Amino acid sequence: MSILYEKILQMETNSIANIYKQLNEGLYVKAFLEDGYLYHTTSFRKLQKILKDGFLSSDPNHTKQHHLHEGMICFTTNPMRHLCNFPSFTWMLGVVDCDTYIKFPYTYLESYGVKPVFYTVNLRDLKDLSEQAPYLLQHLTTEEKLREEYGVLFDDYRYNTWIAENEWRIKAEKIPIPETAEIYVSSYYQKKKVTTKTNLPVFMWKDVVRLKEDIRRKRKKDRLYWRRLAICEETHLKQLLNNREFYEELYGKEEYQRMVKRQKREVNYLRRMAGMPTMD
């Protein structure tokens, strides 16, 4: 009897597992428009090249890094939210990509075939979304509907991460920058440089400008902290150097040299953290 019970229990467990697996398959959240525009975020260096060329082009390095199909140009409906996808992004501003963007009218990109990306989700994702971003569930759809809509392009627009980016893509090697586009930069230096390269209107990305200012203030405070530590350790180093005979007699010549070497290394580390030149 117990053997039969175990078999029945195993069959029920397998059935539940299969049902759960089926429920986790074929569900997607489709990107949507938030206003009448789409945004292409990029670095200041790349922005200058785009404006010089007069068109956006597909970046093979970007598509390979993000596991995309070749010949794709990407956009977001919210450049700030896209930026937030990067780990510790506020500390990277001005150092890596995406502190500038180009604003495109959706109607212009529509003529080039821009389409929304759709993101794979499972039951656990749906639970998290219902708590954190329930508005996304309005755009829940199935694989069957998407395959019917996208056809052979289905895999080109499927993605499984960064759902908050709300990405859109165009399958093309390049598209011209229209006269209706707008440029957004995040420093006055960038604005001065960009205005010499384009007749398009150039604006400040105020949210990122404020972030950069906050970062500079924090870094300035941090440097002051490291400078104070460096000065303290330099005082100790000077004491070692100015009282060489005393310390050599106390610890021995070899140990004294090791002490001086360790202290110089510590001072130089702190000076680098403070943005100061190192000692010889």
N, C-alpha and C positions, 0 to 999 in steps of 0.2 A: 504493500500500500504506500509506504514512504517513498519507494522508488518511482512509482507512478506520479505521486504528488510532486516530486522534484522535477520530473519531466514536464508536467503541466506548468509548473512555476517557471521553468526555463523557457518554455514556449511563450508564455505571457511576457516574460522579460525581453525576449527577442522581438516580440511584436511591438512592445512599447518603444524599444530602441529604434526599430524601423520607422515607426510613426514619427518619432522625434527627428530622425534623420531627414525624412521627407519634408517635415515642417521647416527644417533649417535650410532646405535647398530651394533655389529659384526665387528668392526674395531680394528686392533691390529698392534703394531709395534714389530717385532720379533728381538731378540738379534742376533748379528752377530760377527764373529771373526775380531779382529783388527790386530792380528799377529798370529804366530804359537803357542801361549801359552795361558793358562788360569791360574788365580791367586786365591789362597785361603787366604784371609786376616784373621788374628786372633790376639789374645793378646799374649804377651810374655809368660805368665803363661801357656796358652793353647798350645802354640807352643812347649814348653818343654815336655808336656805330649804327644803330637802327635809324637815327635821324639823318646821319650822313648817307646811308644807303637809300632811305626813303621807303623802306618796307620792313615788315616782320618776316623772319625766316625760321624754319624749323631748326632746332638745335639738336644735332645727333647726340652730343654728350648729355644733354638734359633728358632726352627720351630714354637713353640707355640707363642713366642713373636711376630714373623713376620707373623703369621697366615698362615703358610705353612703346607703342609701335612707331616706326619711323615715319617721318613726314607729318608730324602733328604740331600744331601751334596751340598753346594753352592760354586760357583766361579764367578769371574768377569773378564772382559777383560782389566780392568784398575784399579789397586789397589788404586791409588791416587784419582781417580774420585769416587770410592766407598767410600773412607774415607770422601770425601767432602759432602756426604749425611748426615752426622751427624751434628746436630745443634752445632755451636761453636766448631767444631771438633778440631781446633788447640789448644784450651785451655784444651782439655781432653787427649791429647797425653800423653802416659805414665801413665795415670790414669785409663782409660777404655780400651776396646778392640781395636784391629785392628791397632797397630803400628808395626806389623811384617806381613810377608806373605811368602807363599810357591809358587814357580813358577813351573808349570807343562807343559810339552809338550802336545799340544792338541791331538796328535795322540795317546798318552798313555791313556788319559781320554776317547777318542773316543771308545777305546776297552771296556770300562766299561759302554758305553751307554750315555755319556754326551749329553744333549740337550739344545738348547737355550730357555730361557724364552720368553714369548710374553706378551706385556703390553696393557691393554685396553686403547683405546683413543677415544675421541669424537671430534666433529667439532672444539670446542674451543681449545682442545689440539693440533689439527692439525695446527690451525692458529699460536699458540705459537711456535710450533716446526718449522714451516716454517720460522719464524723470528729468532729463537735462535739456532736451530740445524737442519737445512734443510736436512743434510745428513741422518738423521734417517728416513725421508720419503721414502727413497729408499727401506726400509725394511717394508713398510706398506703391510699388508695382511688381509685376511678375515677369519671369524670364520669357514666358510665352508671348506676352504683349510686346516686350522689348525686341525679341527676335523678329517679330512681325514688322515692327517699326523700323529697325536698323538693318535688318537683312544681313548681308555679308560684312557690314561694318560693326556688328555686335561686339566683337572682341576689341575693336579699336577704342570703344567708349566705355568699356567695363573697367572698374577699378575697385580696390578693396580697402582703401585707407584714406585718411584726411577728408572725411565726409563733410566737415564744417567748411571746407574750402569752397564747396559748391561749384565745382569746376565745369567749364565748357571747353570744347575743342573744335578746331577746324583741321580737317585732313587736307593739308596743302604744304607745299614747299615754301611758299612766300605769299604775303598779301601786302598791297600798298598801304601806306599810312594816309588816311583821308584828311581833307582840310577841316573836317568836323571833329577831329581828335583833339584831345587836350593832354598836356604834359604836366606831371606832378613830381616835384623833387623835394628833398628834405634838408637842404642847406642853401644859404645865399650864394656860396661859392658855386654849387651845382647850377643854380638858377642863372648866374652870370655867364657860365660857360655854355649852357644849353641855349640861351637866347641868341647866341652868336651862330648857332647851327640850324635854327628853325624859325619859321614865321608863325608857327602854331602858338597858341596861348600857353604860357608856362605859369603854374601856380605852386604854392608851397603845400606840401603834405603836412598839415599842421600837427596831426597826432604824432607823427614820427619826429617832427621838429622838437616837440615838447619832450618826447622820450629821449632824444639825443641830449637835450639840455640837462635832463635829470641824470642821465648816465655820466655826463661830463662832471656834474657837481659831485656825484658819488665817487667817481674816480679821483677827483681832486681831494676829497676827504680821505680816501684810502691812501693816496700818495703822501698826504700829510702824516698819516699814521705810520706808514713805513719809513718816512724820513726821520721821524722821532726815534723809532727803533734803531735805525741805522746810526744816528748820532750817538745814541746810548752805547751801542756796540763798538763804535769807533773810539769812544772814550776808553773802553776796556782795552782795545787794541793798542792805543797809545801808551796806556799804563804798562802793558807787557813790553813794548819796545823801549820805553824810557827807563825801565828797571830791569834790563836784561840780566845783569850780573846777579841780582837778587834772585830772580826766578830760575836762572841756570844752577845756582848753588842749591836752591830749594828742590827743584825737580830733575836736574840734570840737563845737559845740553840737548840731547836728542828729544826728550819729552818737551823741552821748552820750544824747540823748532816746530814740533807737531802742534803745540798749543797756538803758536803764532799762525801757522798755516790754516788751522781750523777757524781761528778768529777772523782771518782775512776772507776766507770763504764765506763765512756768515755775514760779514760786513758787505761784501760784494753782492750777495743775494738780496739783502735788504735795500741796497742802493738801486739795484735793478728794479725791484718792486716799486721803489719810490720814483722811478724815472730819472735817476741820477747816474752820472758816469761811474764806472767801476774803478777801483784802485789797481795800481800795477802790482 
